[in-house]
Amino acid sequence: MAEALRARAAPGAWIVALDVQPNAVALTQARHRVDGVQASIESLPLSAGQFELATAGHVLPSASDIPRAVRELRRVLSSGGVLLASADSASSGRRLLHWHVEACRRAGLADQARRAAAPSARRRFTLENGAQTLSRSFTTVRVHARDNLLAFPSVDALLRRYVSGLHLRGAAAVDSPGAVNALADRLHPHLRDLATAAAEPDGRVLVPRRSGCFVARAV
C-alpha cells in the first residue's frame, strides 16, 4: 500500500505508514521512503485534520476497540477526507475452516474443534456489519465487494499454509515450537484427506472468498 500511494500521490505528498510492530515500521521506511510511526490504531499520535486519505487494510477487524479506532481515523482526516477500510465477509474462507474443524474432530481434539467453530473476534467488523460502525463517525459509507477464490495449486500447497499457523485456530495455549509442530503433525493427515477429496481434477484446491473495501467520507 505504501508503494502504491507513493507511485500515485502528487509530488511532495506526505505519506505516513503506521504499524504497532517496530520492525514493520522500520522495514517500510527503508523500502518505500515514507515516514513511519509505531503506534496503535486506537491512539494515533497525529494531529487532527492532517490527512486527505487514510487506509486500513484488514486492520479494523483485529483492533481491540473498533469504535475508538474508527473515531481516531476520522479525527486525523480533513473535511472531505476519505477512509478506505478493507474487510472480509463473515463467510469468507469458511470451507477451509470447516475442514479444520473436521480435522480436529477426527484427531480426537473435540475441545479445539468446538473453539475453532465458535465465532471469531474478527466477525466484529465484516462486509456485512462494518458500515454500521463506520456510519457513526462518517457522513457517507459505501462498500465495494467482490467474490473470488483462494486457489491453492495443490493439496501440498494448502497444507504448507495450514501447518504454518492455521492449524492453531481454537487450540489451547501452545507454549513451545515442539508443541506447535506436534499439533501440526496430528492434524496434517486429516486435513490432507479432506482437501484431497475436494480437490479439482487438475489438483487445485479452491476456497471461496468474499472480500471488499468500505469507502467512508468525512464531511
Solvent accessible surface area in square Angstrom, and as a share of the most:
residue,aa,sasa,rsa
1,M,137,0.61
2,A,14,0.11
3,E,91,0.41
4,A,38,0.29
5,L,48,0.24
6,R,69,0.25
7,A,78,0.60
8,R,187,0.68
9,A,38,0.30
10,A,72,0.55
11,P,139,0.88
12,G,80,0.77
13,A,37,0.29
14,W,127,0.45
15,I,18,0.09
16,V,33,0.19
17,A,20,0.16
18,L,59,0.29
19,D,54,0.28
20,V,88,0.50
21,Q,98,0.43
22,P,74,0.47
23,N,112,0.57
24,A,34,0.26
25,V,14,0.08
26,A,59,0.45
27,L,90,0.45
28,T,33,0.19
29,Q,75,0.33
30,A,82,0.64
31,R,159,0.58
32,H,39,0.17
33,R,171,0.62
34,V,10,0.06
35,D,73,0.38
36,G,20,0.19
37,V,36,0.21
38,Q,103,0.46
39,A,17,0.13
40,S,43,0.28
41,I,23,0.11
42,E,20,0.09
43,S,61,0.39
44,L,15,0.08
45,P,82,0.52
46,L,30,0.15
47,S,69,0.44
48,A,68,0.53
49,G,35,0.34
50,Q,77,0.34
51,F,27,0.11
52,E,141,0.63
53,L,70,0.35
54,A,14,0.11
55,T,43,0.25
56,A,3,0.02
57,G,45,0.43
58,H,62,0.28
59,V,60,0.34
60,L,1,0.00
61,P,3,0.02
62,S,72,0.46
63,A,6,0.05
64,S,97,0.62
65,D,59,0.30
66,I,7,0.04
67,P,58,0.36
68,R,114,0.42
69,A,0,0.00
70,V,1,0.01
71,R,134,0.49
72,E,25,0.11
73,L,11,0.05
74,R,65,0.24
75,R,85,0.31
76,V,4,0.03
77,L,4,0.02
78,S,34,0.22
79,S,95,0.61
80,G,34,0.33
81,G,1,0.01
82,V,22,0.13
83,L,0,0.00
84,L,57,0.28
85,A,1,0.00
86,S,23,0.15
87,A,0,0.00
88,D,42,0.22
89,S,7,0.05
90,A,28,0.22
91,S,68,0.44
92,S,26,0.17
93,G,18,0.17
94,R,70,0.25
95,R,102,0.37
96,L,21,0.10
97,L,17,0.09
98,H,106,0.47
99,W,27,0.10
100,H,6,0.03
101,V,9,0.05
102,E,55,0.25
103,A,0,0.00
104,C,0,0.00
105,R,142,0.52
106,R,119,0.43
107,A,13,0.10
108,G,57,0.55
109,L,33,0.16
110,A,71,0.55
111,D,85,0.44
112,Q,9,0.04
113,A,2,0.02
114,R,150,0.55
115,R,91,0.33
116,A,0,0.00
117,A,49,0.38
118,A,46,0.36
119,P,105,0.66
120,S,31,0.20
121,A,68,0.52
122,R,103,0.38
123,R,99,0.36
124,R,105,0.38
125,F,1,0.01
126,T,7,0.04
127,L,19,0.09
128,E,110,0.50
129,N,54,0.28
130,G,0,0.00
131,A,39,0.30
132,Q,119,0.53
133,T,17,0.10
134,L,0,0.00
135,S,62,0.40
136,R,162,0.59
137,S,31,0.20
138,F,7,0.03
139,T,88,0.51
140,T,70,0.41
141,V,36,0.21
142,R,133,0.49
143,V,72,0.41
144,H,99,0.44
145,A,46,0.35
146,R,161,0.59
147,D,104,0.54
148,N,48,0.25
149,L,92,0.46
150,L,57,0.28
151,A,58,0.45
152,F,21,0.09
153,P,97,0.61
154,S,41,0.27
155,V,19,0.11
156,D,66,0.34
157,A,13,0.10
158,L,1,0.00
159,L,4,0.02
160,R,156,0.57
161,R,126,0.46
162,Y,1,0.00
163,V,49,0.28
164,S,88,0.57
165,G,28,0.27
166,L,69,0.34
167,H,1,0.00
168,L,59,0.29
169,R,90,0.33
170,G,18,0.17
171,A,26,0.20
172,A,66,0.52
173,A,106,0.82
174,V,51,0.29
175,D,134,0.70
176,S,45,0.29
177,P,107,0.67
178,G,47,0.45
179,A,40,0.31
180,V,41,0.23
181,N,91,0.46
182,A,60,0.47
183,L,25,0.12
184,A,10,0.08
185,D,104,0.54
186,R,122,0.45
187,L,0,0.00
188,H,56,0.25
189,P,64,0.40
190,H,46,0.21
191,L,0,0.00
192,R,88,0.32
193,D,82,0.43
194,L,24,0.12
195,A,0,0.00
196,T,78,0.45
197,A,93,0.72
198,A,47,0.36
199,A,32,0.24
200,E,63,0.28
201,P,144,0.90
202,D,96,0.50
203,G,29,0.28
204,R,97,0.35
205,V,0,0.00
206,L,24,0.12
207,V,0,0.00
208,P,59,0.37
209,R,69,0.25
210,R,92,0.33
211,S,10,0.07
212,G,14,0.14
213,C,36,0.22
214,F,0,0.00
215,V,24,0.14
216,A,0,0.00
217,R,101,0.37
218,A,0,0.00
219,V,112,0.65
